[in-house]
Amino acid sequence: MRCRETTFGGLRLERVRASKQFDGSTFKNPTGRGPGLKGNPLPVLGEYFFGGGQRVPPGPLPLVRPHESWQRRAGRGLRVTWLGHSTTLLEMDGFAVLTDPVFAERASPVRFAGPKRFHPVPASLDELPPLDAVVLSHDHYDHLCAPTMRALAATDVPIVTSLGVGARLEALGVSHERVHELDWGEHVDVRGVRFTATPCQHFSGRGPGDGNKTLWSSWVIETERHKVFFSGDTGLTDAFETTGARHGPFDLVMLEVGAYHESWGDIHLGPDNALKAFEMLGGGTLLPVHWGTFNLALHDWDDPAETLVQLAAERRLRVVTPMLGEVLVPDHVDGPSPWWKDVRKI
């Protein structure tokens, strides 16, 4: 499953061409369609430039410094620490997995411009416990962070990612033998943890001319005793029903809820569709991610969590909303903690 090339040639190109998701030039979604905006984009542009709301928090966000809690290992249990956006530390049966690590100040190709984080990262890379693997859902800047990956390139941590993304990582200095690229339906066992790439509805690319040249995936992450679903970025797709039937039930489901808009329904869930996806996957405990760190959309900064919690209560679905950096044992939490309301009062 590994490729030695740092370009889209050789074995990597052969695997891309063999993928059922690849149409000869680009990857496609489960529907067979490429991603795109719904309707006329002009109203969206008008909303972006002239819309109101509070897209940036009015004050500092509460943070918990988790490094002391991490010193007490989770053992055979399941713990999760939300570090912001889609970055989480999963501790499963003594194994540590980092998802979509973004530790830089901006989600951008440059350091002087682009979306800037609302809060410091609750812990530095050096403060993380020893990692067994990193899972990288796709190659967008708010998921594949170049400065973070260059730092991780100096370690020996294996990286599991979607088909074609290995070229990005090798260009950032990650050695080829540490990269595991998966197509949908494929799995790999890394240091006691199994990773399975599953279908989702999104797109990829990091610049002009490279759109959808690499794959995007959701992920099933499992050990002998625990199983977690991590959505990456996605719109709503019937593929979640198949994933739930084939791989569920899950001890924890982590779904993206932010950066949504009715015109972006094919590429981001938002709160309502996240709950629909959650039910399709089999329910359980939902941890919302992909919100509260970067201004990437037109909604208020806390709208995704506030709306999700309200809708989940109406539907009697179990949601947990830890503070940034809070080390959470899902089974030990009764429900959501709406910490963002206190920020609103500032």
Contacts in CASP RR format, 6 or more apart in sequence:
PFRMAT RR
TARGET T0000
AUTHOR 0000-0000-0000
METHOD contacts of the structure
MODEL  1
MRCRETTFGGLRLERVRASKQFDGSTFKNPTGRGPGLKGNPLPVLGEYFF
GGGQRVPPGPLPLVRPHESWQRRAGRGLRVTWLGHSTTLLEMDGFAVLTD
PVFAERASPVRFAGPKRFHPVPASLDELPPLDAVVLSHDHYDHLCAPTMR
ALAATDVPIVTSLGVGARLEALGVSHERVHELDWGEHVDVRGVRFTATPC
QHFSGRGPGDGNKTLWSSWVIETERHKVFFSGDTGLTDAFETTGARHGPF
DLVMLEVGAYHESWGDIHLGPDNALKAFEMLGGGTLLPVHWGTFNLALHD
WDDPAETLVQLAAERRLRVVTPMLGEVLVPDHVDGPSPWWKDVRKI
1 180 0 8 1.000
1 181 0 8 1.000
1 182 0 8 1.000
1 186 0 8 1.000
1 188 0 8 1.000
2 176 0 8 1.000
2 177 0 8 1.000
2 179 0 8 1.000
2 180 0 8 1.000
2 181 0 8 1.000
3 10 0 8 1.000
3 11 0 8 1.000
3 12 0 8 1.000
3 15 0 8 1.000
3 164 0 8 1.000
3 166 0 8 1.000
3 167 0 8 1.000
3 176 0 8 1.000
3 179 0 8 1.000
3 181 0 8 1.000
4 11 0 8 1.000
4 176 0 8 1.000
5 11 0 8 1.000
5 12 0 8 1.000
5 13 0 8 1.000
5 167 0 8 1.000
5 170 0 8 1.000
5 176 0 8 1.000
6 167 0 8 1.000
6 170 0 8 1.000
6 171 0 8 1.000
6 176 0 8 1.000
7 167 0 8 1.000
8 16 0 8 1.000
8 164 0 8 1.000
8 167 0 8 1.000
8 213 0 8 1.000
12 164 0 8 1.000
12 166 0 8 1.000
12 167 0 8 1.000
12 181 0 8 1.000
15 163 0 8 1.000
15 164 0 8 1.000
15 181 0 8 1.000
15 183 0 8 1.000
16 22 0 8 1.000
16 163 0 8 1.000
16 164 0 8 1.000
17 24 0 8 1.000
19 27 0 8 1.000
19 163 0 8 1.000
19 183 0 8 1.000
19 184 0 8 1.000
19 215 0 8 1.000
20 183 0 8 1.000
20 184 0 8 1.000
21 27 0 8 1.000
21 28 0 8 1.000
21 163 0 8 1.000
21 183 0 8 1.000
21 184 0 8 1.000
21 215 0 8 1.000
22 28 0 8 1.000
26 34 0 8 1.000
26 211 0 8 1.000
26 212 0 8 1.000
26 213 0 8 1.000
27 163 0 8 1.000
27 204 0 8 1.000
27 212 0 8 1.000
27 213 0 8 1.000
27 214 0 8 1.000
27 215 0 8 1.000
27 216 0 8 1.000
28 34 0 8 1.000
28 212 0 8 1.000
29 35 0 8 1.000
29 201 0 8 1.000
29 202 0 8 1.000
29 203 0 8 1.000
29 237 0 8 1.000
29 266 0 8 1.000
30 199 0 8 1.000
30 200 0 8 1.000
30 201 0 8 1.000
30 237 0 8 1.000
30 238 0 8 1.000
30 239 0 8 1.000
31 201 0 8 1.000
31 237 0 8 1.000
33 266 0 8 1.000
34 203 0 8 1.000
34 212 0 8 1.000
35 201 0 8 1.000
35 202 0 8 1.000
35 203 0 8 1.000
35 212 0 8 1.000
35 266 0 8 1.000
35 267 0 8 1.000
36 203 0 8 1.000
36 266 0 8 1.000
36 267 0 8 1.000
37 44 0 8 1.000
37 263 0 8 1.000
37 264 0 8 1.000
38 262 0 8 1.000
38 263 0 8 1.000
38 264 0 8 1.000
38 265 0 8 1.000
38 266 0 8 1.000
39 263 0 8 1.000
41 263 0 8 1.000
44 261 0 8 1.000
44 263 0 8 1.000
44 298 0 8 1.000
47 298 0 8 1.000
48 298 0 8 1.000
51 298 0 8 1.000
53 300 0 8 1.000
54 300 0 8 1.000
54 301 0 8 1.000
55 295 0 8 1.000
55 297 0 8 1.000
55 298 0 8 1.000
55 299 0 8 1.000
55 300 0 8 1.000
55 301 0 8 1.000
56 118 0 8 1.000
56 295 0 8 1.000
56 301 0 8 1.000
57 118 0 8 1.000
57 292 0 8 1.000
57 301 0 8 1.000
57 302 0 8 1.000
57 343 0 8 1.000
58 343 0 8 1.000
58 344 0 8 1.000
58 346 0 8 1.000
59 343 0 8 1.000
59 346 0 8 1.000
60 119 0 8 1.000
60 343 0 8 1.000
61 118 0 8 1.000
61 119 0 8 1.000
61 292 0 8 1.000
61 324 0 8 1.000
61 340 0 8 1.000
61 343 0 8 1.000
62 323 0 8 1.000
62 324 0 8 1.000
62 339 0 8 1.000
62 342 0 8 1.000
62 343 0 8 1.000
63 119 0 8 1.000
63 120 0 8 1.000
63 122 0 8 1.000
63 323 0 8 1.000
63 324 0 8 1.000
63 325 0 8 1.000
64 122 0 8 1.000
64 323 0 8 1.000
64 324 0 8 1.000
64 325 0 8 1.000
64 326 0 8 1.000
64 327 0 8 1.000
65 122 0 8 1.000
65 123 0 8 1.000
65 325 0 8 1.000
66 81 0 8 1.000
66 89 0 8 1.000
66 122 0 8 1.000
66 123 0 8 1.000
66 325 0 8 1.000
66 326 0 8 1.000
66 327 0 8 1.000
67 123 0 8 1.000
67 127 0 8 1.000
69 81 0 8 1.000
69 327 0 8 1.000
70 81 0 8 1.000
70 89 0 8 1.000
70 91 0 8 1.000
70 123 0 8 1.000
70 127 0 8 1.000
70 128 0 8 1.000
70 129 0 8 1.000
70 327 0 8 1.000
71 129 0 8 1.000
73 91 0 8 1.000
73 94 0 8 1.000
73 129 0 8 1.000
74 91 0 8 1.000
74 92 0 8 1.000
74 93 0 8 1.000
74 94 0 8 1.000
74 329 0 8 1.000
75 91 0 8 1.000
75 93 0 8 1.000
75 94 0 8 1.000
76 93 0 8 1.000
76 94 0 8 1.000
76 225 0 8 1.000
77 91 0 8 1.000
77 92 0 8 1.000
77 93 0 8 1.000
77 94 0 8 1.000
77 225 0 8 1.000
77 226 0 8 1.000
77 329 0 8 1.000
78 90 0 8 1.000
78 91 0 8 1.000
78 92 0 8 1.000
78 93 0 8 1.000
78 226 0 8 1.000
78 228 0 8 1.000
78 251 0 8 1.000
78 252 0 8 1.000
78 329 0 8 1.000
78 330 0 8 1.000
78 331 0 8 1.000
79 90 0 8 1.000
79 91 0 8 1.000
79 327 0 8 1.000
79 328 0 8 1.000
79 329 0 8 1.000
80 88 0 8 1.000
80 89 0 8 1.000
80 90 0 8 1.000
80 91 0 8 1.000
80 228 0 8 1.000
80 252 0 8 1.000
80 254 0 8 1.000
80 287 0 8 1.000
80 322 0 8 1.000
80 327 0 8 1.000
80 328 0 8 1.000
80 330 0 8 1.000
81 88 0 8 1.000
81 89 0 8 1.000
81 91 0 8 1.000
81 122 0 8 1.000
81 123 0 8 1.000
81 322 0 8 1.000
81 325 0 8 1.000
81 326 0 8 1.000
81 327 0 8 1.000
81 328 0 8 1.000
82 88 0 8 1.000
82 287 0 8 1.000
82 289 0 8 1.000
82 322 0 8 1.000
82 324 0 8 1.000
82 325 0 8 1.000
82 326 0 8 1.000
82 328 0 8 1.000
83 89 0 8 1.000
83 121 0 8 1.000
83 122 0 8 1.000
83 123 0 8 1.000
83 324 0 8 1.000
83 325 0 8 1.000
84 102 0 8 1.000
84 119 0 8 1.000
84 121 0 8 1.000
84 122 0 8 1.000
84 289 0 8 1.000
84 292 0 8 1.000
84 293 0 8 1.000
84 324 0 8 1.000
84 325 0 8 1.000
85 100 0 8 1.000
85 102 0 8 1.000
85 107 0 8 1.000
85 117 0 8 1.000
85 142 0 8 1.000
85 289 0 8 1.000
85 290 0 8 1.000
85 291 0 8 1.000
85 292 0 8 1.000
85 293 0 8 1.000
85 294 0 8 1.000
86 99 0 8 1.000
86 100 0 8 1.000
86 102 0 8 1.000
86 137 0 8 1.000
86 142 0 8 1.000
86 143 0 8 1.000
86 232 0 8 1.000
86 233 0 8 1.000
86 256 0 8 1.000
86 289 0 8 1.000
86 290 0 8 1.000
87 98 0 8 1.000
87 99 0 8 1.000
87 100 0 8 1.000
87 101 0 8 1.000
87 102 0 8 1.000
87 103 0 8 1.000
87 121 0 8 1.000
88 98 0 8 1.000
88 99 0 8 1.000
88 230 0 8 1.000
88 254 0 8 1.000
88 287 0 8 1.000
88 289 0 8 1.000
89 96 0 8 1.000
89 97 0 8 1.000
89 98 0 8 1.000
89 99 0 8 1.000
89 128 0 8 1.000
89 129 0 8 1.000
90 96 0 8 1.000
90 97 0 8 1.000
90 98 0 8 1.000
90 99 0 8 1.000
90 221 0 8 1.000
90 228 0 8 1.000
91 129 0 8 1.000
92 193 0 8 1.000
92 221 0 8 1.000
92 222 0 8 1.000
92 223 0 8 1.000
92 225 0 8 1.000
92 226 0 8 1.000
92 228 0 8 1.000
93 223 0 8 1.000
93 224 0 8 1.000
93 225 0 8 1.000
93 226 0 8 1.000
94 223 0 8 1.000
95 132 0 8 1.000
95 133 0 8 1.000
95 191 0 8 1.000
95 192 0 8 1.000
95 193 0 8 1.000
95 223 0 8 1.000
96 128 0 8 1.000
96 129 0 8 1.000
96 130 0 8 1.000
96 131 0 8 1.000
96 132 0 8 1.000
97 131 0 8 1.000
97 132 0 8 1.000
97 133 0 8 1.000
97 134 0 8 1.000
97 135 0 8 1.000
97 193 0 8 1.000
97 221 0 8 1.000
98 128 0 8 1.000
98 131 0 8 1.000
98 133 0 8 1.000
98 134 0 8 1.000
98 135 0 8 1.000
98 157 0 8 1.000
99 134 0 8 1.000
99 135 0 8 1.000
99 137 0 8 1.000
99 219 0 8 1.000
99 230 0 8 1.000
99 232 0 8 1.000
99 254 0 8 1.000
100 135 0 8 1.000
100 136 0 8 1.000
100 137 0 8 1.000
100 143 0 8 1.000
100 144 0 8 1.000
100 232 0 8 1.000
101 125 0 8 1.000
101 134 0 8 1.000
101 136 0 8 1.000
101 145 0 8 1.000
101 148 0 8 1.000
101 149 0 8 1.000
101 152 0 8 1.000
102 142 0 8 1.000
102 143 0 8 1.000
102 145 0 8 1.000
102 148 0 8 1.000
102 293 0 8 1.000
103 121 0 8 1.000
103 124 0 8 1.000
103 125 0 8 1.000
103 145 0 8 1.000
103 147 0 8 1.000
103 148 0 8 1.000
103 151 0 8 1.000
104 111 0 8 1.000
104 145 0 8 1.000
104 146 0 8 1.000
104 147 0 8 1.000
104 148 0 8 1.000
105 111 0 8 1.000
105 116 0 8 1.000
105 117 0 8 1.000
106 113 0 8 1.000
106 114 0 8 1.000
106 115 0 8 1.000
106 116 0 8 1.000
106 117 0 8 1.000
107 114 0 8 1.000
107 115 0 8 1.000
107 117 0 8 1.000
107 141 0 8 1.000
107 142 0 8 1.000
107 145 0 8 1.000
107 294 0 8 1.000
107 296 0 8 1.000
108 114 0 8 1.000
108 115 0 8 1.000
108 141 0 8 1.000
109 141 0 8 1.000
109 146 0 8 1.000
109 206 0 8 1.000
109 207 0 8 1.000
115 142 0 8 1.000
115 294 0 8 1.000
115 295 0 8 1.000
115 296 0 8 1.000
116 294 0 8 1.000
116 295 0 8 1.000
117 293 0 8 1.000
117 294 0 8 1.000
118 292 0 8 1.000
118 293 0 8 1.000
118 294 0 8 1.000
118 295 0 8 1.000
118 301 0 8 1.000
119 292 0 8 1.000
119 293 0 8 1.000
119 324 0 8 1.000
122 324 0 8 1.000
122 325 0 8 1.000
123 325 0 8 1.000
125 148 0 8 1.000
125 151 0 8 1.000
125 152 0 8 1.000
131 155 0 8 1.000
131 157 0 8 1.000
132 157 0 8 1.000
132 158 0 8 1.000
132 190 0 8 1.000
132 191 0 8 1.000
132 192 0 8 1.000
132 193 0 8 1.000
133 157 0 8 1.000
133 158 0 8 1.000
133 159 0 8 1.000
133 160 0 8 1.000
133 190 0 8 1.000
133 191 0 8 1.000
133 193 0 8 1.000
133 195 0 8 1.000
134 152 0 8 1.000
134 157 0 8 1.000
134 158 0 8 1.000
134 159 0 8 1.000
134 160 0 8 1.000
135 159 0 8 1.000
135 160 0 8 1.000
135 161 0 8 1.000
135 195 0 8 1.000
135 219 0 8 1.000
135 221 0 8 1.000
135 230 0 8 1.000
136 143 0 8 1.000
136 144 0 8 1.000
136 159 0 8 1.000
136 160 0 8 1.000
136 161 0 8 1.000
136 162 0 8 1.000
136 165 0 8 1.000
136 169 0 8 1.000
137 143 0 8 1.000
137 161 0 8 1.000
137 162 0 8 1.000
137 216 0 8 1.000
137 217 0 8 1.000
137 218 0 8 1.000
137 219 0 8 1.000
137 230 0 8 1.000
137 231 0 8 1.000
137 232 0 8 1.000
137 233 0 8 1.000
138 144 0 8 1.000
138 162 0 8 1.000
138 165 0 8 1.000
138 202 0 8 1.000
138 204 0 8 1.000
138 214 0 8 1.000
138 215 0 8 1.000
138 216 0 8 1.000
138 217 0 8 1.000
138 232 0 8 1.000
138 233 0 8 1.000
139 162 0 8 1.000
139 165 0 8 1.000
139 168 0 8 1.000
139 204 0 8 1.000
139 205 0 8 1.000
139 206 0 8 1.000
139 214 0 8 1.000
140 204 0 8 1.000
140 205 0 8 1.000
140 206 0 8 1.000
140 233 0 8 1.000
141 206 0 8 1.000
142 294 0 8 1.000
142 296 0 8 1.000
143 232 0 8 1.000
143 233 0 8 1.000
144 165 0 8 1.000
144 168 0 8 1.000
144 169 0 8 1.000
144 206 0 8 1.000
146 172 0 8 1.000
149 169 0 8 1.000
149 172 0 8 1.000
149 173 0 8 1.000
149 174 0 8 1.000
150 172 0 8 1.000
150 173 0 8 1.000
152 159 0 8 1.000
152 174 0 8 1.000
153 169 0 8 1.000
153 172 0 8 1.000
153 173 0 8 1.000
153 174 0 8 1.000
153 175 0 8 1.000
156 178 0 8 1.000
157 178 0 8 1.000
158 178 0 8 1.000
158 179 0 8 1.000
158 180 0 8 1.000
158 190 0 8 1.000
158 191 0 8 1.000
159 169 0 8 1.000
159 174 0 8 1.000
159 178 0 8 1.000
159 179 0 8 1.000
159 180 0 8 1.000
160 180 0 8 1.000
160 182 0 8 1.000
160 188 0 8 1.000
160 190 0 8 1.000
160 195 0 8 1.000
160 219 0 8 1.000
161 169 0 8 1.000
161 179 0 8 1.000
161 180 0 8 1.000
161 181 0 8 1.000
161 182 0 8 1.000
162 181 0 8 1.000
162 182 0 8 1.000
162 183 0 8 1.000
162 197 0 8 1.000
162 204 0 8 1.000
162 214 0 8 1.000
162 215 0 8 1.000
162 216 0 8 1.000
162 217 0 8 1.000
163 181 0 8 1.000
163 182 0 8 1.000
163 183 0 8 1.000
163 197 0 8 1.000
163 214 0 8 1.000
163 215 0 8 1.000
164 181 0 8 1.000
164 213 0 8 1.000
164 214 0 8 1.000
164 215 0 8 1.000
165 181 0 8 1.000
165 214 0 8 1.000
165 215 0 8 1.000
166 174 0 8 1.000
166 179 0 8 1.000
166 181 0 8 1.000
167 214 0 8 1.000
168 206 0 8 1.000
168 214 0 8 1.000
169 179 0 8 1.000
170 176 0 8 1.000
170 179 0 8 1.000
180 188 0 8 1.000
180 190 0 8 1.000
180 195 0 8 1.000
182 188 0 8 1.000
182 195 0 8 1.000
182 196 0 8 1.000
182 197 0 8 1.000
182 217 0 8 1.000
183 197 0 8 1.000
183 215 0 8 1.000
184 197 0 8 1.000
184 198 0 8 1.000
184 199 0 8 1.000
184 215 0 8 1.000
184 217 0 8 1.000
185 196 0 8 1.000
185 197 0 8 1.000
185 198 0 8 1.000
186 196 0 8 1.000
186 197 0 8 1.000
187 194 0 8 1.000
187 195 0 8 1.000
187 196 0 8 1.000
187 197 0 8 1.000
187 220 0 8 1.000
188 194 0 8 1.000
188 195 0 8 1.000
189 195 0 8 1.000
192 223 0 8 1.000
193 221 0 8 1.000
193 222 0 8 1.000
193 223 0 8 1.000
194 220 0 8 1.000
194 221 0 8 1.000
194 222 0 8 1.000
194 223 0 8 1.000
195 219 0 8 1.000
195 220 0 8 1.000
195 221 0 8 1.000
196 219 0 8 1.000
196 220 0 8 1.000
196 222 0 8 1.000
196 247 0 8 1.000
197 215 0 8 1.000
197 217 0 8 1.000
197 218 0 8 1.000
197 219 0 8 1.000
198 217 0 8 1.000
198 218 0 8 1.000
198 219 0 8 1.000
198 220 0 8 1.000
198 239 0 8 1.000
198 243 0 8 1.000
198 247 0 8 1.000
199 217 0 8 1.000
199 218 0 8 1.000
199 237 0 8 1.000
199 239 0 8 1.000
199 242 0 8 1.000
199 243 0 8 1.000
200 216 0 8 1.000
200 217 0 8 1.000
200 218 0 8 1.000
200 231 0 8 1.000
200 232 0 8 1.000
200 233 0 8 1.000
200 234 0 8 1.000
200 235 0 8 1.000
200 237 0 8 1.000
200 239 0 8 1.000
201 234 0 8 1.000
201 235 0 8 1.000
201 236 0 8 1.000
201 237 0 8 1.000
201 239 0 8 1.000
201 266 0 8 1.000
201 267 0 8 1.000
202 216 0 8 1.000
202 232 0 8 1.000
202 233 0 8 1.000
202 234 0 8 1.000
202 235 0 8 1.000
202 267 0 8 1.000
203 211 0 8 1.000
203 212 0 8 1.000
203 216 0 8 1.000
203 267 0 8 1.000
204 211 0 8 1.000
204 212 0 8 1.000
204 213 0 8 1.000
204 214 0 8 1.000
204 215 0 8 1.000
204 216 0 8 1.000
205 211 0 8 1.000
205 212 0 8 1.000
205 213 0 8 1.000
205 214 0 8 1.000
216 232 0 8 1.000
216 233 0 8 1.000
216 234 0 8 1.000
217 232 0 8 1.000
218 229 0 8 1.000
218 230 0 8 1.000
218 231 0 8 1.000
218 232 0 8 1.000
218 234 0 8 1.000
218 243 0 8 1.000
219 229 0 8 1.000
219 230 0 8 1.000
219 232 0 8 1.000
220 227 0 8 1.000
220 228 0 8 1.000
220 229 0 8 1.000
220 243 0 8 1.000
220 247 0 8 1.000
220 248 0 8 1.000
220 250 0 8 1.000
221 227 0 8 1.000
221 228 0 8 1.000
221 229 0 8 1.000
221 230 0 8 1.000
222 228 0 8 1.000
222 247 0 8 1.000
226 251 0 8 1.000
226 252 0 8 1.000
227 247 0 8 1.000
227 248 0 8 1.000
227 249 0 8 1.000
227 250 0 8 1.000
227 251 0 8 1.000
228 250 0 8 1.000
228 251 0 8 1.000
228 252 0 8 1.000
228 253 0 8 1.000
228 254 0 8 1.000
229 243 0 8 1.000
229 244 0 8 1.000
229 247 0 8 1.000
229 248 0 8 1.000
229 250 0 8 1.000
229 252 0 8 1.000
229 253 0 8 1.000
229 254 0 8 1.000
229 255 0 8 1.000
229 281 0 8 1.000
230 254 0 8 1.000
231 253 0 8 1.000
231 254 0 8 1.000
231 255 0 8 1.000
231 256 0 8 1.000
231 269 0 8 1.000
231 277 0 8 1.000
231 289 0 8 1.000
232 256 0 8 1.000
232 290 0 8 1.000
233 256 0 8 1.000
233 267 0 8 1.000
233 268 0 8 1.000
233 290 0 8 1.000
234 256 0 8 1.000
234 267 0 8 1.000
234 268 0 8 1.000
234 269 0 8 1.000
234 277 0 8 1.000
235 265 0 8 1.000
235 266 0 8 1.000
235 267 0 8 1.000
235 268 0 8 1.000
235 269 0 8 1.000
235 273 0 8 1.000
235 277 0 8 1.000
236 265 0 8 1.000
236 269 0 8 1.000
236 273 0 8 1.000
236 276 0 8 1.000
236 277 0 8 1.000
238 280 0 8 1.000
240 277 0 8 1.000
240 280 0 8 1.000
240 281 0 8 1.000
241 280 0 8 1.000
243 281 0 8 1.000
244 250 0 8 1.000
244 280 0 8 1.000
244 281 0 8 1.000
244 282 0 8 1.000
248 281 0 8 1.000
248 282 0 8 1.000
249 282 0 8 1.000
249 283 0 8 1.000
249 284 0 8 1.000
250 281 0 8 1.000
250 282 0 8 1.000
250 283 0 8 1.000
250 284 0 8 1.000
251 284 0 8 1.000
251 285 0 8 1.000
251 330 0 8 1.000
252 285 0 8 1.000
252 287 0 8 1.000
252 330 0 8 1.000
253 278 0 8 1.000
253 281 0 8 1.000
253 283 0 8 1.000
253 284 0 8 1.000
253 285 0 8 1.000
253 286 0 8 1.000
253 287 0 8 1.000
254 286 0 8 1.000
254 287 0 8 1.000
254 288 0 8 1.000
254 289 0 8 1.000
255 269 0 8 1.000
255 274 0 8 1.000
255 277 0 8 1.000
255 278 0 8 1.000
255 286 0 8 1.000
255 287 0 8 1.000
255 288 0 8 1.000
255 289 0 8 1.000
256 268 0 8 1.000
256 269 0 8 1.000
256 270 0 8 1.000
256 274 0 8 1.000
256 288 0 8 1.000
256 289 0 8 1.000
256 290 0 8 1.000
256 291 0 8 1.000
257 269 0 8 1.000
257 270 0 8 1.000
257 271 0 8 1.000
257 274 0 8 1.000
257 288 0 8 1.000
257 289 0 8 1.000
257 290 0 8 1.000
257 291 0 8 1.000
257 304 0 8 1.000
257 305 0 8 1.000
257 308 0 8 1.000
258 268 0 8 1.000
258 269 0 8 1.000
258 270 0 8 1.000
258 271 0 8 1.000
258 288 0 8 1.000
258 290 0 8 1.000
258 291 0 8 1.000
258 292 0 8 1.000
258 296 0 8 1.000
258 297 0 8 1.000
258 299 0 8 1.000
258 304 0 8 1.000
259 268 0 8 1.000
259 290 0 8 1.000
259 291 0 8 1.000
259 296 0 8 1.000
259 297 0 8 1.000
260 268 0 8 1.000
260 269 0 8 1.000
260 270 0 8 1.000
260 271 0 8 1.000
260 273 0 8 1.000
260 297 0 8 1.000
260 299 0 8 1.000
260 304 0 8 1.000
261 268 0 8 1.000
261 297 0 8 1.000
261 298 0 8 1.000
261 299 0 8 1.000
265 273 0 8 1.000
269 277 0 8 1.000
270 304 0 8 1.000
270 307 0 8 1.000
270 308 0 8 1.000
271 288 0 8 1.000
271 304 0 8 1.000
271 307 0 8 1.000
271 308 0 8 1.000
271 311 0 8 1.000
272 307 0 8 1.000
272 311 0 8 1.000
274 286 0 8 1.000
274 288 0 8 1.000
274 308 0 8 1.000
275 286 0 8 1.000
275 308 0 8 1.000
275 311 0 8 1.000
275 312 0 8 1.000
275 315 0 8 1.000
275 317 0 8 1.000
278 284 0 8 1.000
278 286 0 8 1.000
278 317 0 8 1.000
279 317 0 8 1.000
283 317 0 8 1.000
283 318 0 8 1.000
284 318 0 8 1.000
285 318 0 8 1.000
285 319 0 8 1.000
285 320 0 8 1.000
285 330 0 8 1.000
286 312 0 8 1.000
286 317 0 8 1.000
286 318 0 8 1.000
286 319 0 8 1.000
286 320 0 8 1.000
287 319 0 8 1.000
287 320 0 8 1.000
287 321 0 8 1.000
287 322 0 8 1.000
287 328 0 8 1.000
287 330 0 8 1.000
288 304 0 8 1.000
288 305 0 8 1.000
288 308 0 8 1.000
288 319 0 8 1.000
288 321 0 8 1.000
290 304 0 8 1.000
291 301 0 8 1.000
291 302 0 8 1.000
291 304 0 8 1.000
291 305 0 8 1.000
292 301 0 8 1.000
292 302 0 8 1.000
292 304 0 8 1.000
292 305 0 8 1.000
295 301 0 8 1.000
302 340 0 8 1.000
302 343 0 8 1.000
302 344 0 8 1.000
305 321 0 8 1.000
305 338 0 8 1.000
305 340 0 8 1.000
306 338 0 8 1.000
306 340 0 8 1.000
308 319 0 8 1.000
309 319 0 8 1.000
309 321 0 8 1.000
309 336 0 8 1.000
309 338 0 8 1.000
312 318 0 8 1.000
312 319 0 8 1.000
312 336 0 8 1.000
318 335 0 8 1.000
319 335 0 8 1.000
319 336 0 8 1.000
320 328 0 8 1.000
320 330 0 8 1.000
320 333 0 8 1.000
320 335 0 8 1.000
320 336 0 8 1.000
320 337 0 8 1.000
321 335 0 8 1.000
321 336 0 8 1.000
321 337 0 8 1.000
321 338 0 8 1.000
321 339 0 8 1.000
322 328 0 8 1.000
322 333 0 8 1.000
322 337 0 8 1.000
323 337 0 8 1.000
323 339 0 8 1.000
END
